[in-house]
Structure formats: structure tokens, C-alpha cells
Amino acid sequence: MPVMINLTTAEHGGTSMQCGTHEGCGVNCTCGCPYTGMVEKGRVEPIAAVEARYPGEWLGFVIPPGEDEFAPEQGMLVVHSTDDAEVWDALSRVTHNQVVHVYFNGSLESYMAWADQEA
């Protein structure tokens, strides 16, 4: 199974089991969301380091506050796999208040072969 972190518990970077359980969840909430705990728990790392470990795979990150949501430099890896369906399935379990970043960490040729196969 490609899931790295149990996304339904505080293990995923939050500081409380109430994370994601009420409507006010978000970047500035106090429910214990990953936004308020992933950095202090040491779960954030440079994306370049993750890319070096998983070439040719789909990567799924939760992005901490303050990072560019479209081109983050660091994040918390929650899933990786050569199968994009596994990654999207895992990310469907991320709580609604988190910013995710998903992409293929491989060559353009490999990506285009995947795209042709999917069409």
C-alpha cells in the first residue's frame, strides 16, 4: 500500500484527534490540523529530497502554510506510487482543509506515455 501516513488520525501531522472534525478547520484553526502541527512534528521536508528518493513515481504532499501552493519547496509526503490511481485514492482521504500537491516525478516522455495510455 503506498500510503505513508494514516490520514484519519493525528499521526498525519495534526496535534489533536479532533483534527478535521469541525467546520472551522483551516490554516488558523486550533483543532490540531496538519497546518498547526506538521512543521513542529518534523514531518515537513524539502520536496527535492523526496523527488530523489522516488524517481518515476506519482507523489502526493500536504503543503504547510506559507508555501506556494502551486510550486512548493517543502511539504509532507503522504503517498507515493507508480500507479496514479493509488495516489488519487489515498489523497481522497485527506481532510478537506488541507492543501495537497500531486504530480508525476519522472520524465516528460514517461508522462506522455502514461497520458496516451489513459486516453
DSSP file (Angstrom, degrees, kcal/mol; ACC not computed):
  #  RESIDUE AA STRUCTURE BP1 BP2  ACC     N-H-->O    O-->H-N    N-H-->O    O-->H-N    TCO  KAPPA ALPHA  PHI   PSI    X-CA   Y-CA   Z-CA
    1    1 A M              0   0    0      0, 0.0    80,-0.0     0, 0.0    85,-0.0   0.000 360.0 360.0 360.0 132.1    0.0    0.0    0.0
    2    2 A P        +     0   0    0      0, 0.0    78,-1.0     0, 0.0     2,-0.2   0.606 360.0 116.3 -80.0 -10.9    1.5    3.3   -1.0
    3    3 A V  B     -A   79   0A   0     76,-0.2    76,-0.2     1,-0.2     3,-0.1  -0.397  41.5-173.2 -65.7 127.5    0.0    5.4    1.9
    4    4 A M        +     0   0    0     74,-2.9     2,-0.4     1,-0.2    75,-0.2   0.825  67.2  30.5 -88.2 -35.5    2.8    6.7    4.0
    5    5 A I  S    S-     0   0    0     73,-1.0     2,-0.7     7,-0.1    -1,-0.2  -0.979  84.6-111.5-132.2 135.8    0.8    8.3    6.9
    6    6 A N    >   -     0   0    0     -2,-0.4     3,-1.1     1,-0.2     6,-0.5  -0.556  31.1-163.8 -67.5 109.4   -2.6    7.3    8.3
    7    7 A L  T 3  S+     0   0    0     -2,-0.7    88,-0.3     1,-0.3    -1,-0.2   0.503  78.4  62.8 -79.6  -3.2   -4.6   10.3    7.2
    8    8 A T  T 3  S+     0   0    0     86,-0.1     2,-0.3    87,-0.0    -1,-0.3   0.278  99.8  57.2-105.3  11.7   -7.5    9.7    9.6
    9    9 A T  S X  S-     0   0    0     -3,-1.1     3,-1.5     9,-0.0     5,-0.3  -0.822  96.3 -98.4-131.1 173.3   -5.6   10.2   12.8
   10   10 A A  G >  S+     0   0    0     -2,-0.3     3,-1.4     1,-0.3     4,-0.3   0.627 108.1  85.4 -67.2 -11.9   -3.4   12.9   14.4
   11   11 A E  G 3  S+     0   0    0      1,-0.3    -1,-0.3     2,-0.2    -4,-0.1   0.798  72.0  75.5 -56.4 -28.6   -0.4   10.9   13.1
   12   12 A H  G <  S-     0   0    0     -3,-1.5    -1,-0.3    -6,-0.5    -2,-0.1   0.355 131.4 -73.8 -74.2  10.1   -0.8   12.8    9.8
   13   13 A G  S <  S+     0   0    0     -3,-1.4    28,-0.2     1,-0.4    -2,-0.2   0.221  97.2 119.3 122.7 -14.2    0.7   15.9   11.3
   14   14 A G        -     0   0    0     -5,-0.3    -1,-0.4    -4,-0.3    19,-0.3  -0.219  57.0-141.2 -75.3 172.2   -2.1   17.2   13.5
   15   15 A T  S    S+     0   0    0     17,-1.1     2,-0.3    18,-0.1    17,-0.1   0.327  79.6  44.6-115.3   4.6   -1.7   17.7   17.2
   16   16 A S  S >  S-     0   0    0     16,-0.8     3,-1.4    15,-0.1    -1,-0.1  -0.995  73.1-127.4-148.9 149.3   -5.2   16.6   18.2
   17   17 A M  T 3  S+     0   0    0     -2,-0.3    15,-0.1     1,-0.3    -1,-0.1   0.603 107.0  70.0 -71.1 -10.8   -7.6   13.7   17.4
   18   18 A Q  T >   +     0   0    0     13,-0.3     3,-2.3     2,-0.1     4,-0.3   0.463  69.3 135.9 -83.8  -1.1  -10.2   16.4   16.7
   19   19 A C  T <  S+     0   0    0     -3,-1.4    13,-0.1     1,-0.3    -5,-0.0  -0.220  77.5   2.1 -52.2 126.9   -8.4   17.5   13.5
   20   20 A G  T 3  S+     0   0    0      2,-0.1    -1,-0.3     1,-0.1    76,-0.2   0.566  98.8 112.7  76.2  10.1  -10.8   18.0   10.7
   21   21 A T    <   +     0   0    0     -3,-2.3     2,-0.3    10,-0.1    -2,-0.1   0.482  68.6  49.4 -97.2  -1.9  -13.9   17.2   12.7
   22   22 A H  S >  S-     0   0    0     -4,-0.3     3,-1.4     1,-0.1    -2,-0.1  -0.932  84.0-111.9-136.4 163.7  -15.5   20.7   12.7
   23   23 A E  T 3  S+     0   0    0     -2,-0.3    -1,-0.1     1,-0.3    -2,-0.0   0.719 106.4  66.0 -67.4 -24.7  -16.4   23.3   10.2
   24   24 A G  T 3  S+     0   0    0      2,-0.0    -1,-0.3     4,-0.0     4,-0.1   0.366  71.2 131.4 -81.4   7.8  -13.9   25.9   11.3
   25   25 A C    <   +     0   0    0     -3,-1.4     2,-0.3     4,-0.1     3,-0.0  -0.311  30.2 102.6 -63.2 141.3  -10.9   23.8   10.3
   26   26 A G  S >  S-     0   0    0      1,-0.1     3,-1.6    -2,-0.0     7,-0.2  -0.981  83.0 -44.8 170.5-167.9   -8.2   25.6    8.3
   27   27 A V  T 3  S+     0   0    0     -2,-0.3    -1,-0.1     1,-0.3    -2,-0.1   0.829 133.2  34.4 -56.1 -37.6   -4.9   27.2    8.3
   28   28 A N  T 3  S+     0   0    0     -4,-0.1    -1,-0.3    -3,-0.0    -3,-0.1   0.194  91.2 121.1-106.5  17.1   -5.5   29.2   11.5
   29   29 A C    <   -     0   0    0     -3,-1.6     3,-0.1     1,-0.1    -4,-0.1  -0.200  56.1-143.6 -77.0 171.2   -7.7   26.7   13.4
   30   30 A T  S    S+     0   0    0      1,-0.1    -1,-0.1     2,-0.1    -5,-0.1   0.144  73.5 101.1-117.7  16.8   -6.9   25.2   16.8
   31   31 A C  S    S-     0   0    0     -5,-0.1   -13,-0.3    -7,-0.1   -12,-0.1   0.569 101.7 -99.0 -81.8  -6.6   -8.3   21.7   16.2
   32   32 A G        +     0   0    0    -17,-0.1   -17,-1.1    -3,-0.1   -16,-0.8   0.718  60.6 170.7  98.5  24.5   -4.9   20.2   15.6
   33   33 A C    >>  -     0   0    0    -19,-0.3     3,-1.7    -7,-0.2     4,-0.6  -0.159  51.5-103.4 -62.3 160.7   -4.8   20.2   11.8
   34   34 A P  H >> S+     0   0    0      0, 0.0     4,-3.2     0, 0.0     3,-1.1   0.833 121.5  67.3 -53.6 -31.5   -1.6   19.4   10.0
   35   35 A Y  H 34 S+     0   0    0      1,-0.3     4,-0.2     2,-0.2    -8,-0.1   0.841 107.6  37.8 -58.0 -31.7   -1.3   23.1    9.3
   36   36 A T  H <4 S+     0   0    0     -3,-1.7    -1,-0.3     1,-0.1   -22,-0.1   0.431 131.9  24.6-100.0   1.6   -0.8   23.6   13.0
   37   37 A G  H <X S+     0   0    0     -3,-1.1     4,-2.0    -4,-0.6     6,-0.2   0.612  92.1  83.6-137.1 -20.6    1.4   20.5   13.7
   38   38 A M  T  <>S+     0   0    0     -4,-3.2     5,-2.5     1,-0.2     6,-0.6   0.855  98.6  44.3 -65.7 -33.9    3.2   19.2   10.7
   39   39 A V  T >45S+     0   0    0     -5,-0.4     3,-1.7     3,-0.2    -1,-0.2   0.947 114.5  47.8 -72.5 -48.2    6.2   21.5   11.0
   40   40 A E  T 345S+     0   0    0      1,-0.3    -2,-0.2   -27,-0.1    -1,-0.2   0.773 110.3  53.5 -66.4 -24.4    6.6   21.2   14.7
   41   41 A K  T 3<5S-     0   0    0     -4,-2.0    -1,-0.3   -28,-0.2    -2,-0.2   0.441 114.3-117.6 -87.2   0.3    6.4   17.4   14.5
   42   42 A G  T < 5S+     0   0    0     -3,-1.7    -3,-0.2    -5,-0.2    -2,-0.1   0.779  75.9 128.9  73.2  26.8    9.2   17.4   11.9
   43   43 A R      < +     0   0    0     -5,-2.5     2,-0.4    -6,-0.2    34,-0.3   0.545  46.3  90.2 -90.3  -8.4    7.1   15.9    9.1
   44   44 A V        +     0   0    0     -6,-0.6    32,-0.2    -5,-0.2    19,-0.1  -0.723  50.8 165.0 -93.8 137.4    8.0   18.6    6.5
   45   45 A E  E     -D   75   0B   0     30,-2.4    30,-2.2    -2,-0.4     2,-0.1  -0.955  46.0 -77.5-144.1 163.2   11.0   18.1    4.3
   46   46 A P  E >>  -D   74   0B   0      0, 0.0     4,-1.3     0, 0.0     3,-0.6  -0.409  34.4-138.4 -63.1 134.2   12.4   19.6    1.1
   47   47 A I  H 3> S+     0   0    0     26,-2.5     4,-2.7     1,-0.2     5,-0.2   0.846 102.0  62.5 -63.1 -33.7   10.4   18.3   -1.9
   48   48 A A  H 3> S+     0   0    0     25,-0.5     4,-1.6     1,-0.2    -1,-0.2   0.863 101.4  52.0 -60.2 -35.7   13.7   17.9   -3.9
   49   49 A A  H <> S+     0   0    0     -3,-0.6     4,-1.0     2,-0.2    -1,-0.2   0.887 110.5  47.6 -67.8 -38.6   14.9   15.3   -1.3
   50   50 A V  H >X S+     0   0    0     -4,-1.3     4,-1.6     1,-0.2     3,-0.6   0.917 108.1  55.1 -67.3 -43.4   11.7   13.3   -1.7
   51   51 A E  H 3< S+     0   0    0     -4,-2.7    -1,-0.2     1,-0.2    -2,-0.2   0.873 103.9  55.0 -57.9 -37.6   12.0   13.5   -5.5
   52   52 A A  H 3< S+     0   0    0     -4,-1.6    -1,-0.2     1,-0.2    -2,-0.2   0.826 109.5  47.7 -65.4 -31.2   15.4   12.0   -5.3
   53   53 A R  H << S+     0   0    0     -4,-1.0    -1,-0.2    -3,-0.6    -2,-0.2   0.787 119.5  36.1 -79.3 -28.2   14.1    9.0   -3.3
   54   54 A Y  S >< S+     0   0    0     -4,-1.6     3,-1.1    -3,-0.1    -1,-0.2  -0.473  72.9 173.4-128.5  61.4   11.1    8.3   -5.6
   55   55 A P  T 3  S+     0   0    0      0, 0.0    51,-0.2     0, 0.0     3,-0.1  -0.411  71.4  18.7 -68.4 145.7   12.0    8.9   -9.3
   56   56 A G  T 3  S+     0   0    0     49,-3.5     2,-0.3     1,-0.2    50,-0.2   0.699 104.1 111.2  71.5  19.6    9.4    7.9  -11.8
   57   57 A E  E <  S-B  105   0A   0     -3,-1.1    48,-2.9    48,-0.6     2,-0.4  -0.843  73.1-108.4-122.5 160.5    6.6    7.8   -9.3
   58   58 A W  E     -BC 104  81A   0     23,-3.6    23,-1.8    -2,-0.3     2,-0.4  -0.730  38.4-157.4 -81.7 134.5    3.5    9.9   -8.5
   59   59 A L  E     -BC 103  80A   0     44,-2.7    44,-1.7    -2,-0.4     2,-0.4  -0.934  10.9-165.6-120.1 139.8    3.9   11.9   -5.4
   60   60 A G  E     +BC 102  79A   0     19,-2.6    18,-2.8    -2,-0.4    19,-1.5  -0.984  14.1 178.0-127.4 121.9    1.3   13.4   -3.1
   61   61 A F  E     -BC 101  77A   0     40,-2.6    40,-2.0    -2,-0.4     2,-0.5  -0.848  29.1-137.8-118.5 152.7    2.1   16.0   -0.5
   62   62 A V  E     -BC 100  76A   0     14,-2.2    14,-2.7    -2,-0.3    38,-0.2  -0.962  33.3-137.9-101.3 131.2    0.3   18.1    2.1
   63   63 A I        -     0   0    0     36,-3.0    36,-0.5    -2,-0.5    12,-0.2  -0.772  10.1-132.0 -98.5 129.8    1.6   21.6    1.8
   64   64 A P    >   -     0   0    0      0, 0.0     3,-1.5     0, 0.0    10,-0.1  -0.303  38.0 -82.0 -74.9 162.6    2.4   23.6    5.0
   65   65 A P  T 3  S+     0   0    0      0, 0.0     3,-0.1     0, 0.0     0, 0.0  -0.288 114.2  33.0 -61.7 147.6    1.2   27.2    5.5
   66   66 A G  T 3  S+     0   0    0      1,-0.3     2,-0.2    -3,-0.1     3,-0.0   0.233  91.6 115.3  91.5 -14.4    3.4   29.9    3.9
   67   67 A E  S <  S-     0   0    0     -3,-1.5     2,-0.5     1,-0.1    -1,-0.3  -0.595  79.3-101.9 -86.7 150.7    4.4   27.7    0.9
   68   68 A D        -     0   0    0      3,-0.3     3,-0.2    -2,-0.2    -1,-0.1  -0.603  28.9-148.1 -68.0 120.1    3.5   28.5   -2.6
   69   69 A E  S    S+     0   0    0     -2,-0.5    -1,-0.2     1,-0.2    -6,-0.0   0.745  95.0  42.9 -65.5 -23.1    0.6   26.1   -3.3
   70   70 A F  S    S+     0   0    0      1,-0.2    -1,-0.2    31,-0.1    -2,-0.1   0.695 131.7  18.4 -97.3 -22.9    1.5   25.8   -7.0
   71   71 A A  S    S+     0   0    0     -3,-0.2    -3,-0.3    30,-0.0    -1,-0.2  -0.425  81.2 179.6-144.9  63.5    5.3   25.5   -6.6
   72   72 A P        -     0   0    0      0, 0.0     3,-0.1     0, 0.0    -3,-0.1  -0.325  22.2-159.1 -70.0 150.8    6.1   24.4   -3.1
   73   73 A E  S    S+     0   0    0      1,-0.2   -26,-2.5   -26,-0.1   -25,-0.5   0.633  78.0  23.7 -99.2 -20.8    9.7   23.9   -2.0
   74   74 A Q  E     +D   46   0B   0    -28,-0.3     2,-0.3   -27,-0.1    -1,-0.2  -0.976  66.9 143.6-143.4 157.9    8.8   21.7    1.1
   75   75 A G  E     -D   45   0B   0    -30,-2.2   -30,-2.4    -2,-0.3     2,-0.6  -0.969  49.2 -86.1-172.3-179.1    5.9   19.6    2.2
   76   76 A M  E     - C   0  62A   0    -14,-2.7   -14,-2.2    -2,-0.3     2,-0.3  -0.937  38.9-137.0-109.9 112.3    4.8   16.4    4.0
   77   77 A L  E     + C   0  61A   0     -2,-0.6   -16,-0.2   -34,-0.3     3,-0.1  -0.530  31.5 166.2 -68.6 125.2    4.8   13.3    1.8
   78   78 A V  E     +     0   0A   0    -18,-2.8   -74,-2.9     1,-0.4   -73,-1.0   0.591  62.4   9.9-114.0 -18.1    1.7   11.3    2.4
   79   79 A V  E     +AC   3  60A   0    -19,-1.5   -19,-2.6   -76,-0.2    -1,-0.4  -0.981  52.9 175.5-160.5 147.0    1.7    9.0   -0.5
   80   80 A H  E     + C   0  59A   0    -78,-1.0     2,-0.3    -2,-0.3   -21,-0.2  -0.980  16.2 145.3-150.0 148.1    3.8    7.8   -3.4
   81   81 A S  E     - C   0  58A   0    -23,-1.8   -23,-3.6    -2,-0.3     6,-0.0  -0.963  53.5-122.0-171.4 158.2    3.3    5.1   -6.1
   82   82 A T  S    S+     0   0    0     -2,-0.3     2,-0.7   -25,-0.3    -1,-0.1   0.618 101.0  76.1 -79.6 -13.9    3.9    4.2   -9.7
   83   83 A D    >>  -     0   0    0      1,-0.1     4,-1.4   -25,-0.1     3,-0.6  -0.877  68.4-160.5-102.2 112.0    0.1    3.9  -10.0
   84   84 A D  H 3> S+     0   0    0     -2,-0.7     4,-2.6     1,-0.2     5,-0.2   0.824  90.1  61.7 -62.3 -31.0   -1.6    7.3  -10.2
   85   85 A A  H 3> S+     0   0    0      1,-0.2     4,-2.3     2,-0.2    -1,-0.2   0.885 102.0  51.4 -63.3 -37.9   -4.9    5.7   -9.2
   86   86 A E  H <> S+     0   0    0     -3,-0.6     4,-2.3     2,-0.2    -1,-0.2   0.901 110.8  48.6 -63.8 -40.2   -3.4    4.6   -5.8
   87   87 A V  H  X S+     0   0    0     -4,-1.4     4,-2.5     2,-0.2    -2,-0.2   0.941 112.8  45.9 -66.4 -47.3   -2.2    8.1   -5.2
   88   88 A W  H  X S+     0   0    0     -4,-2.6     4,-1.2     1,-0.2    -1,-0.2   0.874 111.9  53.0 -65.1 -35.8   -5.5    9.8   -6.0
   89   89 A D  H  < S+     0   0    0     -4,-2.3     3,-0.3    -5,-0.2     4,-0.3   0.934 111.3  45.8 -62.9 -45.5   -7.4    7.2   -3.9
   90   90 A A  H >< S+     0   0    0     -4,-2.3     3,-1.6     1,-0.2    -2,-0.2   0.910 111.2  52.1 -63.8 -42.0   -5.1    7.9   -0.9
   91   91 A L  H >< S+     0   0    0     -4,-2.5     3,-1.4     1,-0.3    -1,-0.2   0.712  94.1  71.0 -71.1 -18.7   -5.5   11.7   -1.4
   92   92 A S  T 3< S+     0   0    0     -4,-1.2    -1,-0.3    -3,-0.3    -2,-0.2   0.680  95.1  57.3 -68.1 -14.0   -9.3   11.4   -1.4
   93   93 A R  T <  S+     0   0    0     -3,-1.6    -1,-0.2    -4,-0.3     2,-0.2   0.426  79.1 111.4 -95.0  -0.3   -8.9   10.6    2.3
   94   94 A V  S <  S-     0   0    0     -3,-1.4   -86,-0.1    -4,-0.1     6,-0.1  -0.550  81.7-100.8 -72.5 137.2   -7.1   13.8    3.1
   95   95 A T    >   -     0   0    0    -88,-0.3     3,-1.6    -2,-0.2    -1,-0.1  -0.227  31.5-111.1 -61.5 151.4   -9.3   16.1    5.2
   96   96 A H  T 3  S+     0   0    0      1,-0.3    -1,-0.1   -76,-0.2    -2,-0.1   0.647 109.5  62.3 -59.6 -20.5  -11.0   18.9    3.4
   97   97 A N  T 3  S+     0   0    0    -71,-0.1     2,-0.3     2,-0.1    -1,-0.3   0.266  84.0  94.7 -96.1  12.5   -9.0   21.7    5.0
   98   98 A Q    <   -     0   0    0     -3,-1.6     2,-0.6   -72,-0.1    -4,-0.0  -0.811  69.4-130.6-108.0 146.1   -5.5   20.7    3.7
   99   99 A V        -     0   0    0    -36,-0.5   -36,-3.0    -2,-0.3     2,-0.3  -0.827  30.0-166.1 -91.3 124.0   -3.7   21.9    0.6
  100  100 A V  E     -B   62   0A   0     -2,-0.6     2,-0.4   -38,-0.2   -38,-0.2  -0.810  13.0-160.6-112.9 154.9   -2.4   19.0   -1.5
  101  101 A H  E     +B   61   0A   0    -40,-2.0   -40,-2.6    -2,-0.3     2,-0.4  -0.988  14.6 178.2-135.1 121.5    0.1   18.9   -4.3
  102  102 A V  E     +B   60   0A   0     -2,-0.4     2,-0.3   -42,-0.2   -42,-0.2  -0.976  12.0 140.7-129.1 137.3    0.2   15.9   -6.7
  103  103 A Y  E     -B   59   0A   0    -44,-1.7   -44,-2.7    -2,-0.4     2,-0.5  -0.987  50.4 -95.7-165.2 166.0    2.4   15.3   -9.7
  104  104 A F  E     -B   58   0A   0     -2,-0.3     2,-1.0   -46,-0.2   -46,-0.2  -0.801  27.4-153.5 -90.3 126.8    4.4   12.8  -11.6
  105  105 A N  E     +B   57   0A   0    -48,-2.9   -49,-3.5    -2,-0.5   -48,-0.6  -0.546  61.4  79.7-100.3  65.3    8.1   12.8  -10.7
  106  106 A G  S    S-     0   0    0     -2,-1.0    -2,-0.1   -50,-0.2     2,-0.0  -0.832  84.6 -52.6-152.3-171.0    9.5   11.5  -14.0
  107  107 A S     >  -     0   0    0     -2,-0.3     4,-2.2     1,-0.1     5,-0.2  -0.293  44.2-118.7 -72.8 157.2   10.5   12.4  -17.5
  108  108 A L  H  > S+     0   0    0      1,-0.2     4,-2.9     2,-0.2     5,-0.2   0.875 115.9  56.6 -61.3 -38.0    8.2   14.1  -19.9
  109  109 A E  H  > S+     0   0    0      2,-0.2     4,-2.1     1,-0.2    -1,-0.2   0.915 107.4  47.4 -61.9 -43.0    8.4   11.1  -22.2
  110  110 A S  H  > S+     0   0    0      2,-0.2     4,-2.0     1,-0.2    -1,-0.2   0.899 113.0  49.1 -64.1 -40.8    7.2    8.8  -19.4
  111  111 A Y  H  X S+     0   0    0     -4,-2.2     4,-2.8     2,-0.2    -2,-0.2   0.922 110.5  49.7 -65.1 -43.9    4.4   11.1  -18.6
  112  112 A M  H  X S+     0   0    0     -4,-2.9     4,-2.6     1,-0.2    -1,-0.2   0.876 108.9  52.7 -64.3 -36.4    3.3   11.4  -22.2
  113  113 A A  H  X S+     0   0    0     -4,-2.1     4,-1.9    -5,-0.2    -1,-0.2   0.911 111.1  47.6 -63.6 -41.3    3.3    7.6  -22.5
  114  114 A W  H  X S+     0   0    0     -4,-2.0     4,-2.1     2,-0.2    -2,-0.2   0.927 111.5  50.3 -62.5 -45.5    1.1    7.4  -19.4
  115  115 A A  H  X S+     0   0    0     -4,-2.8     4,-1.4     1,-0.2    -2,-0.2   0.897 110.8  48.8 -62.5 -41.5   -1.2   10.1  -20.9
  116  116 A D  H  < S+     0   0    0     -4,-2.6    -1,-0.2     1,-0.2    -2,-0.2   0.879 111.1  50.7 -64.4 -37.6   -1.5    8.2  -24.2
  117  117 A Q  H  < S+     0   0    0     -4,-1.9    -2,-0.2     1,-0.2    -1,-0.2   0.854 110.1  49.8 -67.6 -36.3   -2.3    5.0  -22.3
  118  118 A E  H  <        0   0    0     -4,-2.1    -1,-0.2     1,-0.2    -2,-0.2   0.754 360.0 360.0 -74.6 -25.3   -5.0    6.7  -20.3
  119  119 A A     <        0   0    0     -4,-1.4    -1,-0.2    -5,-0.2    -2,-0.2   0.483 360.0 360.0 -76.6 360.0   -6.7    8.2  -23.4
